[in-house]
Amino acid sequence: MSLGGASIPQTLTLEQKKAHVWSMCRTIPGYDPSIWRMDCNDAVIRWSDHGNRQSDYGWEVDHIIPVVVGGGDHAMNLRALHWRTNATAGGVLGGLAALGRGGLGGNR
């Protein structure tokens, strides 16, 4: 896959995914961009708090189109997202996908 002339590997390690999605986030004027960024919903996130759901600045690598509904695990389908937003969105979308497959309590 190519993006603006740069080749993006199809399979990324977690560290590569983190670096990729971090680079896509907005910087915050006056703050070190290697430590602080804003996700696509303007939530402030901190690099060192990746995966930390106890932190006000924790974040996760999110699939824009969830894997459960056919989204791939490639760079173009990934973004950094504050953990609270990701937990809410993933729960809703994952639940809807399960309903579509007859899950969450069977056929009704």
Phi, psi and omega in degrees: 000144181233140178227108180059036179089344180266135180276133178247121180299146179291324180248120182248145171285166178302317180297322177293319178298314180301312181297319181297308184291327178298318181294339180275345181283155177286142175279161179248116181306132179088357180240147181297116183291347176279348181248317188240139175211174174241134178283183184293347177255015180068018174278136179281131179231152181240132183311311186291350182260017176303130178079002183264100180277005174264350185263144173292345182244015180291151181212166181220160172277119185252146172270120181300309170259113185304145179302323183295342178245021173103002178289144181271169179257050181244163188306321183289347180252016183242150175206159173275136181216137176306141187300324181295317178295316181296320180296320180290311181295316180296321179295317180292308183291320178296322177294319178296320178296319179295321177299319180296336179262009180083015181273191180055052174111003175092199184269123178227000000 
